[in-house]
Amino acid sequence: MTPKQSRSTYRAGDRKETFWDRLGSRRRTLAIIGLALFLIADVVLVGLALTANGRSTDEPTQRPIPTFGGTPSTTASPEVAEEPVAAESTERFMAAGNATVLWRATQGTCEAPAVVERSEDAGVTWAVIPTAQAFDLRVVYALTATSEDEVQLVGSAGADCAVGGFSSTDAGDTWDSSPELLSTVAYQTPGGAADGSRAVVLAGQTVAAPCPGVEAMAAGSERTVAACSAVLAEWDATTGSWSAIPFAGIHALDVQAEQILFAARGVPGCAGLGVLRVSGATLTSASATESIGCVSDADLAAPAAFASSDGASWLWVGDALFTSSDGGATWTALAS
């Protein structure tokens, strides 16, 4: 036999024709493309679903819990969060010598001095007191009056803007240096911190404020009260702590022996500043506020000051002065 070059072959047997075999090459290509598009669309839809239902990984913002009263401490307490006090304060002050003689002052700054004024006709007209010539007053931190001619203030004076006490017994014609006032008059220290915050000085001692930033303060011969963004507080010298009740939006305070009067925004039924009262010789956590009047034309964006004497009250707001002769129930606007 003639040798022949042979090829090795392997037959596994006849294979049955499948659906894929019956498709032409063009149809197979189209089928593959369609399957790929389906898978891509499915991935996109799953991603969108996860995004829509996903939860943020950011930690929730922790908000301070308001507390009232308690012994003051140098450790920061979880008080109501407040905006820092501005470096150039817009505070103002007012004191009544009697039912007809009033004193008032803007706070001022070391660069733009305070203005002190006196009225002898219950606030109808005012005369500027020339403190610049007397002792170069720059800033006022507290203003009190003990008679129609006697007035005391704590403030900063001179080129170095040093804090001191100053008083007059002749209606502001002459002034004396009265350093003892720094130990007897309640006031807030100048803003020295980076955020402009200040401390409260009582009886010559710095005490922890009832909140990070006191917005209004008033002191009588026996009582000192302060207001924050959501707190009305009174200093208790026997315990060395503040007693407080929650109240928001206080603009100005007036403290008396048997009651606290204050003006506040957001009082129901009053579009301007509502006038409220807390009765009693001391403020406690059980003290209640009573709405007694409304100064509807008061500017809510302007600084305010409150004063009372012999049944008459005055509220100085912005460029307007309002007066009441019935305990704060009704108010009349006077020329500023």
LOLO-236348 format. One record per residue (C-alpha): residue in three letters; x, y, z. Coordinates in steps of 0.02 Angstrom, whole numbers. Layout:
REM LOLO-236348
<pt rest="ALA" east="X" north="Y" up="Z"/>
...
END
This chain:
REM LOLO-236348
<pt rest="MET" east="0" north="0" up="0"/>
<pt rest="THR" east="63" north="167" up="-48"/>
<pt rest="PRO" east="93" north="265" up="105"/>
<pt rest="LYS" east="-15" north="417" up="112"/>
<pt rest="GLN" east="4" north="577" up="216"/>
<pt rest="SER" east="-141" north="571" up="333"/>
<pt rest="ARG" east="-230" north="703" up="447"/>
<pt rest="SER" east="-289" north="661" up="614"/>
<pt rest="THR" east="-470" north="709" up="640"/>
<pt rest="TYR" east="-587" north="701" up="791"/>
<pt rest="ARG" east="-775" north="691" up="780"/>
<pt rest="ALA" east="-873" north="699" up="940"/>
<pt rest="GLY" east="-1029" north="656" up="854"/>
<pt rest="ASP" east="-1165" north="759" up="772"/>
<pt rest="ARG" east="-1220" north="917" up="872"/>
<pt rest="LYS" east="-1397" north="978" up="872"/>
<pt rest="GLU" east="-1429" north="1148" up="794"/>
<pt rest="THR" east="-1471" north="1285" up="924"/>
<pt rest="PHE" east="-1569" north="1447" up="916"/>
<pt rest="TRP" east="-1406" north="1545" up="917"/>
<pt rest="ASP" east="-1348" north="1443" up="764"/>
<pt rest="ARG" east="-1505" north="1483" up="671"/>
<pt rest="LEU" east="-1470" north="1671" up="692"/>
<pt rest="GLY" east="-1369" north="1750" up="559"/>
<pt rest="SER" east="-1205" north="1837" up="602"/>
<pt rest="ARG" east="-1286" north="2009" up="585"/>
<pt rest="ARG" east="-1427" north="1963" up="702"/>
<pt rest="ARG" east="-1306" north="1893" up="828"/>
<pt rest="THR" east="-1210" north="2058" up="829"/>
<pt rest="LEU" east="-1368" north="2158" up="858"/>
<pt rest="ALA" east="-1419" north="2043" up="1000"/>
<pt rest="ILE" east="-1251" north="2067" up="1087"/>
<pt rest="ILE" east="-1263" north="2256" up="1071"/>
<pt rest="GLY" east="-1440" north="2256" up="1142"/>
<pt rest="LEU" east="-1387" north="2151" up="1291"/>
<pt rest="ALA" east="-1241" north="2269" up="1329"/>
<pt rest="LEU" east="-1355" north="2422" up="1323"/>
<pt rest="PHE" east="-1477" north="2338" up="1442"/>
<pt rest="LEU" east="-1339" north="2301" up="1568"/>
<pt rest="ILE" east="-1275" north="2481" up="1560"/>
<pt rest="ALA" east="-1449" north="2552" up="1588"/>
<pt rest="ASP" east="-1475" north="2436" up="1735"/>
<pt rest="VAL" east="-1313" north="2495" up="1819"/>
<pt rest="VAL" east="-1362" north="2678" up="1796"/>
<pt rest="LEU" east="-1535" north="2650" up="1872"/>
<pt rest="VAL" east="-1464" north="2561" up="2023"/>
<pt rest="GLY" east="-1341" north="2703" up="2053"/>
<pt rest="LEU" east="-1479" north="2834" up="2046"/>
<pt rest="ALA" east="-1584" north="2737" up="2170"/>
<pt rest="LEU" east="-1441" north="2725" up="2294"/>
<pt rest="THR" east="-1406" north="2911" up="2278"/>
<pt rest="ALA" east="-1587" north="2962" up="2306"/>
<pt rest="ASN" east="-1606" north="2853" up="2460"/>
<pt rest="GLY" east="-1433" north="2875" up="2533"/>
<pt rest="ARG" east="-1404" north="2962" up="2700"/>
<pt rest="SER" east="-1274" north="3096" up="2732"/>
<pt rest="THR" east="-1121" north="3040" up="2825"/>
<pt rest="ASP" east="-1102" north="3213" up="2904"/>
<pt rest="GLU" east="-1122" north="3220" up="3092"/>
<pt rest="PRO" east="-1281" north="3312" up="3148"/>
<pt rest="THR" east="-1255" north="3488" up="3215"/>
<pt rest="GLN" east="-1253" north="3489" up="3404"/>
<pt rest="ARG" east="-1357" north="3633" up="3473"/>
<pt rest="PRO" east="-1335" north="3700" up="3649"/>
<pt rest="ILE" east="-1467" north="3662" up="3778"/>
<pt rest="PRO" east="-1531" north="3817" up="3869"/>
<pt rest="THR" east="-1510" north="3818" up="4058"/>
<pt rest="PHE" east="-1571" north="3943" up="4184"/>
<pt rest="GLY" east="-1502" north="3993" up="4352"/>
<pt rest="GLY" east="-1367" north="3899" up="4445"/>
<pt rest="THR" east="-1200" north="3949" up="4515"/>
<pt rest="PRO" east="-1093" north="4044" up="4390"/>
<pt rest="SER" east="-934" north="3960" up="4334"/>
<pt rest="THR" east="-785" north="4003" up="4227"/>
<pt rest="THR" east="-821" north="3845" up="4129"/>
<pt rest="ALA" east="-929" north="3874" up="3976"/>
<pt rest="SER" east="-1107" north="3815" up="4008"/>
<pt rest="PRO" east="-1232" north="3756" up="3877"/>
<pt rest="GLU" east="-1328" north="3918" up="3866"/>
<pt rest="VAL" east="-1432" north="3978" up="3721"/>
<pt rest="ALA" east="-1318" north="4012" up="3572"/>
<pt rest="GLU" east="-1301" north="4196" up="3535"/>
<pt rest="GLU" east="-1217" north="4311" up="3415"/>
<pt rest="PRO" east="-1060" north="4393" up="3484"/>
<pt rest="VAL" east="-1078" north="4571" up="3548"/>
<pt rest="ALA" east="-1018" north="4696" up="3419"/>
<pt rest="ALA" east="-857" north="4788" up="3456"/>
<pt rest="GLU" east="-945" north="4954" up="3426"/>
<pt rest="SER" east="-1093" north="4934" up="3541"/>
<pt rest="THR" east="-1254" north="5028" up="3508"/>
<pt rest="GLU" east="-1313" north="5020" up="3689"/>
<pt rest="ARG" east="-1389" north="5170" up="3774"/>
<pt rest="PHE" east="-1431" north="5218" up="3951"/>
<pt rest="MET" east="-1565" north="5319" up="4040"/>
<pt rest="ALA" east="-1595" north="5366" up="4223"/>
<pt rest="ALA" east="-1730" north="5467" up="4309"/>
<pt rest="GLY" east="-1687" north="5589" up="4450"/>
<pt rest="ASN" east="-1873" north="5617" up="4483"/>
<pt rest="ALA" east="-2034" north="5632" up="4384"/>
<pt rest="THR" east="-1968" north="5777" up="4280"/>
<pt rest="VAL" east="-1778" north="5766" up="4274"/>
<pt rest="LEU" east="-1702" north="5635" up="4161"/>
<pt rest="TRP" east="-1526" north="5587" up="4110"/>
<pt rest="ARG" east="-1479" north="5488" up="3957"/>
<pt rest="ALA" east="-1321" north="5436" up="3865"/>
<pt rest="THR" east="-1264" north="5343" up="3712"/>
<pt rest="GLN" east="-1128" north="5216" up="3744"/>
<pt rest="GLY" east="-995" north="5284" up="3627"/>
<pt rest="THR" east="-824" north="5212" up="3587"/>
<pt rest="CYS" east="-646" north="5266" up="3622"/>
<pt rest="GLU" east="-644" north="5345" up="3448"/>
<pt rest="ALA" east="-823" north="5413" up="3444"/>
<pt rest="PRO" east="-862" north="5481" up="3619"/>
<pt rest="ALA" east="-1027" north="5455" up="3708"/>
<pt rest="VAL" east="-1154" north="5595" up="3721"/>
<pt rest="VAL" east="-1234" north="5633" up="3890"/>
<pt rest="GLU" east="-1396" north="5736" up="3898"/>
<pt rest="ARG" east="-1512" north="5803" up="4033"/>
<pt rest="SER" east="-1696" north="5850" up="4027"/>
<pt rest="GLU" east="-1788" north="5959" up="4154"/>
<pt rest="ASP" east="-1961" north="5940" up="4076"/>
<pt rest="ALA" east="-1990" north="5751" up="4082"/>
<pt rest="GLY" east="-1906" north="5722" up="3915"/>
<pt rest="VAL" east="-1985" north="5856" up="3806"/>
<pt rest="THR" east="-1820" north="5948" up="3779"/>
<pt rest="TRP" east="-1639" north="5897" up="3809"/>
<pt rest="ALA" east="-1474" north="5987" up="3841"/>
<pt rest="VAL" east="-1304" north="5910" up="3804"/>
<pt rest="ILE" east="-1187" north="5898" up="3954"/>
<pt rest="PRO" east="-1009" north="5950" up="3902"/>
<pt rest="THR" east="-915" north="5801" up="3974"/>
<pt rest="ALA" east="-775" north="5814" up="3846"/>
<pt rest="GLN" east="-710" north="5973" up="3927"/>
<pt rest="ALA" east="-738" north="5907" up="4103"/>
<pt rest="PHE" east="-652" north="5738" up="4097"/>
<pt rest="ASP" east="-644" north="5683" up="3914"/>
<pt rest="LEU" east="-778" north="5550" up="3927"/>
<pt rest="ARG" east="-768" north="5421" up="3788"/>
<pt rest="VAL" east="-875" north="5269" up="3835"/>
<pt rest="VAL" east="-1020" north="5244" up="3957"/>
<pt rest="TYR" east="-1049" north="5075" up="4043"/>
<pt rest="ALA" east="-1176" north="5127" up="4176"/>
<pt rest="LEU" east="-1280" north="5282" up="4216"/>
<pt rest="THR" east="-1374" north="5312" up="4379"/>
<pt rest="ALA" east="-1460" north="5463" up="4458"/>
<pt rest="THR" east="-1498" north="5489" up="4642"/>
<pt rest="SER" east="-1584" north="5658" up="4628"/>
<pt rest="GLU" east="-1621" north="5792" up="4500"/>
<pt rest="ASP" east="-1444" north="5861" up="4517"/>
<pt rest="GLU" east="-1343" north="5706" up="4566"/>
<pt rest="VAL" east="-1286" north="5587" up="4431"/>
<pt rest="GLN" east="-1156" north="5449" up="4426"/>
<pt rest="LEU" east="-1079" north="5354" up="4284"/>
<pt rest="VAL" east="-949" north="5219" up="4252"/>
<pt rest="GLY" east="-856" north="5241" up="4090"/>
<pt rest="SER" east="-692" north="5257" up="3997"/>
<pt rest="ALA" east="-608" north="5427" up="3983"/>
<pt rest="GLY" east="-451" north="5510" up="3921"/>
<pt rest="ALA" east="-332" north="5471" up="3780"/>
<pt rest="ASP" east="-297" north="5299" up="3854"/>
<pt rest="CYS" east="-484" north="5264" up="3872"/>
<pt rest="ALA" east="-462" north="5202" up="4051"/>
<pt rest="VAL" east="-612" north="5141" up="4150"/>
<pt rest="GLY" east="-662" north="5248" up="4299"/>
<pt rest="GLY" east="-806" north="5318" up="4401"/>
<pt rest="PHE" east="-867" north="5497" up="4382"/>
<pt rest="SER" east="-1003" north="5595" up="4471"/>
<pt rest="SER" east="-1085" north="5766" up="4475"/>
<pt rest="THR" east="-1188" north="5850" up="4611"/>
<pt rest="ASP" east="-1232" north="6007" up="4515"/>
<pt rest="ALA" east="-1329" north="5942" up="4366"/>
<pt rest="GLY" east="-1172" north="5906" up="4265"/>
<pt rest="ASP" east="-1090" north="6078" up="4276"/>
<pt rest="THR" east="-938" north="6003" up="4363"/>
<pt rest="TRP" east="-877" north="5824" up="4384"/>
<pt rest="ASP" east="-774" north="5730" up="4511"/>
<pt rest="SER" east="-673" north="5571" up="4494"/>
<pt rest="SER" east="-766" north="5440" up="4596"/>
<pt rest="PRO" east="-669" north="5275" up="4591"/>
<pt rest="GLU" east="-781" north="5204" up="4728"/>
<pt rest="LEU" east="-919" north="5187" up="4597"/>
<pt rest="LEU" east="-822" north="5042" up="4523"/>
<pt rest="SER" east="-863" north="4947" up="4683"/>
<pt rest="THR" east="-1043" north="5003" up="4704"/>
<pt rest="VAL" east="-1119" north="5019" up="4529"/>
<pt rest="ALA" east="-1160" north="4865" up="4424"/>
<pt rest="TYR" east="-1094" north="4872" up="4247"/>
<pt rest="GLN" east="-1022" north="4768" up="4106"/>
<pt rest="THR" east="-837" north="4773" up="4071"/>
<pt rest="PRO" east="-773" north="4838" up="3904"/>
<pt rest="GLY" east="-768" north="4705" up="3767"/>
<pt rest="GLY" east="-591" north="4640" up="3774"/>
<pt rest="ALA" east="-610" north="4467" up="3702"/>
<pt rest="ALA" east="-589" north="4428" up="3518"/>
<pt rest="ASP" east="-778" north="4411" up="3500"/>
<pt rest="GLY" east="-812" north="4573" up="3595"/>
<pt rest="SER" east="-892" north="4480" up="3742"/>
<pt rest="ARG" east="-897" north="4563" up="3913"/>
<pt rest="ALA" east="-911" north="4513" up="4095"/>
<pt rest="VAL" east="-1026" north="4581" up="4230"/>
<pt rest="VAL" east="-954" north="4678" up="4378"/>
<pt rest="LEU" east="-1055" north="4679" up="4539"/>
<pt rest="ALA" east="-993" north="4758" up="4700"/>
<pt rest="GLY" east="-822" north="4775" up="4622"/>
<pt rest="GLN" east="-810" north="4589" up="4580"/>
<pt rest="THR" east="-818" north="4510" up="4409"/>
<pt rest="VAL" east="-951" north="4373" up="4404"/>
<pt rest="ALA" east="-1000" north="4251" up="4270"/>
<pt rest="ALA" east="-1139" north="4321" up="4162"/>
<pt rest="PRO" east="-1303" north="4223" up="4152"/>
<pt rest="CYS" east="-1268" north="4195" up="3966"/>
<pt rest="PRO" east="-1127" north="4219" up="3839"/>
<pt rest="GLY" east="-1186" north="4395" up="3795"/>
<pt rest="VAL" east="-1293" north="4509" up="3903"/>
<pt rest="GLU" east="-1402" north="4619" up="3792"/>
<pt rest="ALA" east="-1476" north="4731" up="3926"/>
<pt rest="MET" east="-1443" north="4764" up="4110"/>
<pt rest="ALA" east="-1520" north="4872" up="4245"/>
<pt rest="ALA" east="-1475" north="4898" up="4426"/>
<pt rest="GLY" east="-1560" north="4979" up="4574"/>
<pt rest="SER" east="-1497" north="5006" up="4750"/>
<pt rest="GLU" east="-1533" north="4824" up="4796"/>
<pt rest="ARG" east="-1565" north="4731" up="4633"/>
<pt rest="THR" east="-1472" north="4692" up="4471"/>
<pt rest="VAL" east="-1559" north="4612" up="4324"/>
<pt rest="ALA" east="-1494" north="4561" up="4153"/>
<pt rest="ALA" east="-1570" north="4501" up="3991"/>
<pt rest="CYS" east="-1499" north="4386" up="3858"/>
<pt rest="SER" east="-1573" north="4325" up="3695"/>
<pt rest="ALA" east="-1688" north="4203" up="3787"/>
<pt rest="VAL" east="-1661" north="4234" up="3973"/>
<pt rest="LEU" east="-1714" north="4361" up="4104"/>
<pt rest="ALA" east="-1604" north="4343" up="4258"/>
<pt rest="GLU" east="-1575" north="4425" up="4428"/>
<pt rest="TRP" east="-1417" north="4415" up="4532"/>
<pt rest="ASP" east="-1438" north="4338" up="4705"/>
<pt rest="ALA" east="-1299" north="4403" up="4814"/>
<pt rest="THR" east="-1339" north="4280" up="4954"/>
<pt rest="THR" east="-1304" north="4129" up="4844"/>
<pt rest="GLY" east="-1184" north="4208" up="4722"/>
<pt rest="SER" east="-1286" north="4150" up="4572"/>
<pt rest="TRP" east="-1418" north="4204" up="4448"/>
<pt rest="SER" east="-1602" north="4160" up="4459"/>
<pt rest="ALA" east="-1681" north="4157" up="4288"/>
<pt rest="ILE" east="-1837" north="4131" up="4186"/>
<pt rest="PRO" east="-1847" north="4102" up="3999"/>
<pt rest="PHE" east="-1898" north="4254" up="3898"/>
<pt rest="ALA" east="-1839" north="4303" up="3725"/>
<pt rest="GLY" east="-1823" north="4470" up="3636"/>
<pt rest="ILE" east="-1796" north="4592" up="3780"/>
<pt rest="HIS" east="-1733" north="4764" up="3722"/>
<pt rest="ALA" east="-1730" north="4867" up="3883"/>
<pt rest="LEU" east="-1750" north="4844" up="4071"/>
<pt rest="ASP" east="-1802" north="4947" up="4221"/>
<pt rest="VAL" east="-1783" north="4873" up="4395"/>
<pt rest="GLN" east="-1883" north="4934" up="4545"/>
<pt rest="ALA" east="-1899" north="4875" up="4725"/>
<pt rest="GLU" east="-2056" north="4772" up="4695"/>
<pt rest="GLN" east="-2057" north="4742" up="4509"/>
<pt rest="ILE" east="-1957" north="4728" up="4349"/>
<pt rest="LEU" east="-2021" north="4819" up="4195"/>
<pt rest="PHE" east="-1954" north="4777" up="4023"/>
<pt rest="ALA" east="-1988" north="4806" up="3839"/>
<pt rest="ALA" east="-1980" north="4659" up="3720"/>
<pt rest="ARG" east="-2019" north="4616" up="3540"/>
<pt rest="GLY" east="-2129" north="4472" up="3487"/>
<pt rest="VAL" east="-2264" north="4503" up="3618"/>
<pt rest="PRO" east="-2433" north="4436" up="3555"/>
<pt rest="GLY" east="-2547" north="4576" up="3498"/>
<pt rest="CYS" east="-2409" north="4707" up="3491"/>
<pt rest="ALA" east="-2326" north="4753" up="3327"/>
<pt rest="GLY" east="-2191" north="4857" up="3413"/>
<pt rest="LEU" east="-2116" north="4834" up="3586"/>
<pt rest="GLY" east="-2227" north="4757" up="3717"/>
<pt rest="VAL" east="-2209" north="4818" up="3896"/>
<pt rest="LEU" east="-2211" north="4681" up="4027"/>
<pt rest="ARG" east="-2196" north="4665" up="4215"/>
<pt rest="VAL" east="-2127" north="4537" up="4336"/>
<pt rest="SER" east="-2194" north="4572" up="4509"/>
<pt rest="GLY" east="-2103" north="4534" up="4671"/>
<pt rest="ALA" east="-1949" north="4588" up="4765"/>
<pt rest="THR" east="-1846" north="4446" up="4690"/>
<pt rest="LEU" east="-1849" north="4348" up="4528"/>
<pt rest="THR" east="-1867" north="4160" up="4546"/>
<pt rest="SER" east="-1892" north="4016" up="4426"/>
<pt rest="ALA" east="-2078" north="4025" up="4469"/>
<pt rest="SER" east="-2097" north="4211" up="4429"/>
<pt rest="ALA" east="-2228" north="4252" up="4298"/>
<pt rest="THR" east="-2227" north="4390" up="4167"/>
<pt rest="GLU" east="-2378" north="4502" up="4141"/>
<pt rest="SER" east="-2408" north="4601" up="3981"/>
<pt rest="ILE" east="-2465" north="4777" up="4028"/>
<pt rest="GLY" east="-2443" north="4886" up="3873"/>
<pt rest="CYS" east="-2380" north="4909" up="3696"/>
<pt rest="VAL" east="-2271" north="5041" up="3613"/>
<pt rest="SER" east="-2332" north="5006" up="3437"/>
<pt rest="ASP" east="-2224" north="5136" up="3350"/>
<pt rest="ALA" east="-2059" north="5077" up="3427"/>
<pt rest="ASP" east="-1921" north="5035" up="3303"/>
<pt rest="LEU" east="-1876" north="4852" up="3331"/>
<pt rest="ALA" east="-1706" north="4875" up="3249"/>
<pt rest="ALA" east="-1650" north="5020" up="3361"/>
<pt rest="PRO" east="-1565" north="5016" up="3531"/>
<pt rest="ALA" east="-1676" north="5054" up="3681"/>
<pt rest="ALA" east="-1667" north="5113" up="3862"/>
<pt rest="PHE" east="-1799" north="5111" up="4000"/>
<pt rest="ALA" east="-1819" north="5221" up="4156"/>
<pt rest="SER" east="-1953" north="5253" up="4287"/>
<pt rest="SER" east="-1981" north="5368" up="4435"/>
<pt rest="ASP" east="-2129" north="5423" up="4542"/>
<pt rest="GLY" east="-2257" north="5333" up="4435"/>
<pt rest="ALA" east="-2190" north="5395" up="4267"/>
<pt rest="SER" east="-2096" north="5289" up="4141"/>
<pt rest="TRP" east="-1995" north="5327" up="3985"/>
<pt rest="LEU" east="-1939" north="5216" up="3842"/>
<pt rest="TRP" east="-1803" north="5284" up="3728"/>
<pt rest="VAL" east="-1798" north="5191" up="3562"/>
<pt rest="GLY" east="-1694" north="5251" up="3415"/>
<pt rest="ASP" east="-1738" north="5432" up="3383"/>
<pt rest="ALA" east="-1902" north="5423" up="3478"/>
<pt rest="LEU" east="-1945" north="5446" up="3662"/>
<pt rest="PHE" east="-2106" north="5375" up="3732"/>
<pt rest="THR" east="-2181" north="5411" up="3903"/>
<pt rest="SER" east="-2315" north="5332" up="4013"/>
<pt rest="SER" east="-2399" north="5399" up="4168"/>
<pt rest="ASP" east="-2508" north="5248" up="4206"/>
<pt rest="GLY" east="-2380" north="5114" up="4247"/>
<pt rest="GLY" east="-2343" north="5070" up="4067"/>
<pt rest="ALA" east="-2520" north="5035" up="4006"/>
<pt rest="THR" east="-2525" north="5177" up="3879"/>
<pt rest="TRP" east="-2383" north="5270" up="3794"/>
<pt rest="THR" east="-2363" north="5440" up="3710"/>
<pt rest="ALA" east="-2223" north="5490" up="3591"/>
<pt rest="LEU" east="-2118" north="5643" up="3635"/>
<pt rest="ALA" east="-1992" north="5736" up="3530"/>
<pt rest="SER" east="-1824" north="5648" up="3541"/>
END
